[in-house]
Amino acid sequence: MRLSPLLLLLLAVSPVPAWSQEHPVPALLVREIEPTDTLRPIDAGSGRILPPASGPGMLTFGALDGAPHEILGGVDAVSAAPDGRILVLDDRNSVIRIVDASGRYLGSVGRAGRGPGDLYHARSMTVDARGYLYVGDLLRRVQRFRPRGTGFELDTVITTGVAPLGLCMMDSVIVVHGVNSAMPGVVHLYDRQGRHFRSFGSVYQAKNEIINHQATSGTIVCLPGAGLIAFMPRSGIVRELRLYDLEGRTRRLSIVAGMRSNHLTETPGGGSTVTLAEDGNHAVASLLATPDERILLQIGLRDGRSRGEGVTYSQIYTAILGIDASARVHYGRGGARVAAFSGRKPVFAVEDPAPAIRWAGGKQPASRSAAAPVSR
């Protein structure tokens, strides 16, 4: 998954501003794998593209001081069920909290442990069109829970060859992202019965498996209408956003220029040294499908300010890309991380004053200043 010298050269001489704290408009270079196989900068439009994560009409779940179920250790993943329920994965407390669209607490799924129905460092979660909940944890398994009343009960346990770092559904196909040297590929496909039938995507090629894992671990999103799966590593070491089809062919490659990352240097014998980025480093904060099946990509900046304030990111940059590479890309700077969409409403993950989620209650007004509102 290393960039070719040609791509690195084009990134270096690109006149488009880099995506950084000084230049809020990122430079995306899109390489069309099919049919033209060309590399070119893409047209960009800027403006506010997301509603604010606070203000009148916003609902909040999660509190600094309240009932035990309201105190979240973190918001590690969020999914919305077809009936409007919102599920919040809190790995620090090994539990998934369930709230309805009005913010009322309905119950929980899971507990700490290694048995069926338990959560052992859960990393990913998704809900399919039937309302079934899928949860992946570090025991290299995906647990499926069937809906029952306002909650869920365990349906089956699917063994995977990787720890599911990402999960999404492509109709009846379970799509898992994970990295394991014994199982080639970064995207792995299973049927509903848990039978594995395909893996694809390249792993970062270093002698050190820890480097490969750190450089390739990322996030995925399914785009069923287009028949595509989007994947991007989180760390910024590899800055490629790829669109795969279900056969594993790369249909589009986007490169995010200007992402700062810690520098990895391989040493003889398979070792490595790490040089920390002086001004902080960027990471993928969110990769989601918008309600109209575009791609929402958020990059977060980790630096001295974020460490001092005790938050994950000091700055969030957002880009919304169409499936068609010729579509205009819209950029925004600031705001909160989007963790999911509930219908057409973004669900934000916030950390101040405590880990929580926020979303609009009732009908959400359209923003006149939005360049490409996600709620349209």
LINTADA-V473976 format. One line per field, one symbol per residue. ss: DSSP state (a for helix, b for strand, c for the rest). burial: # if it has 9 or more other ideal C-beta (glycine too) atoms within 8 Angstrom, else .. A space follows every 50 residues. Layout:
# LINTADA-V473976
ss: ???
burial: ???
This chain:
# LINTADA-V473976
ss: ccccaaaaaaaaacccccccccccccbbbbbcccccccbbbccbbbcbcc cccccccbbbbccccccaaaccccccbbbbcccccbbbbbaaacbbbbbc ccccbbbbbccbccccccbccbbbbbbcccccbbbbbcccbbbbbbbbcc bbbbbbbbbccccccbbbbbccbbbbbccbccbcccbbbbcccccbbbbb ccccccccaaaaaaaacbbbbbbccccbbbbbbccccccbbbbbbccccb bbbbbbbcccccbbbbbcccbbbbbcccccbbbbbbbbbcccccbbbbbb bbcaaaaaacccccbbbbbbbcccccccbbbbbcccbbbbbbccbbbbbb cccccbbbbbcccccccccbcccccc
burial: #.#...##.##..#...##...#.#########........#.####.## #.#....######......###..#######..########..####### ..#.##.###.......###.######...#######..########... ##.#..##.###########..#######...#.#######..#.#.### #.##.#.#..#############....###################.#.. ############.#.#.....#....#..###########..######## ###..#......###########.#.#.#####.########..###### #..########..#.....######.
